[in-house]
């Protein structure tokens, strides 16, 4: 899968809810809705070191093993804590893969009073205006789950119940920025670079991101959000509200932008 297609797939996952994973019975443990604003712990999230050489994922802890894929710049992986032969085990494609431990580095959590990941202690409720399939709903529900019993590698993920094929994504709010990715991919990529600064740029799968605004006011069915950060990701617009997370996605159809995803309550 090429990098541009991966980016489009991830955006479609957030807006249309399609995935290669099919859940027949959800056996996960859902986080309690009580408590303060919570985000996923970064204890097992590692960043790929910024270096000139290509960093690979391997199916086994050996460079002689089959390569599972490359890890792009500005990406991170979820480790299991297991190490062997100088490799760290990571979650990959609902199973596991391995990356050289020397190519990874620990990262600090975002400790500021502004979080841009979703609150894992609560569900998210959202609308998908452009989806009109036979199973379309007026409001959809997303839930955070710690584990999935039949797939040990599937941990700390959001599940979207949209259509017959649900989708799972992961988020990690770090000191460097917000990282996100599909569960079936080994890597998570930089979705929002910190510190938040207008015109700040970075790359996601080779696609340029730019912070267009840091103080927008955005009206959604859930209410009015202030100081919203607007990101242009290769022509797709993403809106992040402090201590709420992603609240809106708009894509360009012809000459006009249309809302693909919006927080409902």
Buried (B, 14 or more C-beta within 10 A) or exposed (E): EEBEEBBBBBBBBBBBBBBEBEBEEEEBEEBEEEEEBBBBEBEBBBBBBEEEEEBBBBBBBEEEBEEBBBBBBBBBBBBBEEEEEEBBBBBBBBEBBBBBBEBBEEBEBBEEEBBBBBBBBBBBBBBBEEBEEEEEEEEBBBBBBBBBEEBEBBBBBBBBBBBEBBBBBBBBBBEBBBBBBBBBBBBBBBBBBBEBEEEBEBBBBEBEBBBBBBEBEBEBEBEEBEBBBBBBBBEBBBBBBBEBBBBBBBBEEEEEEEBBBBBBE
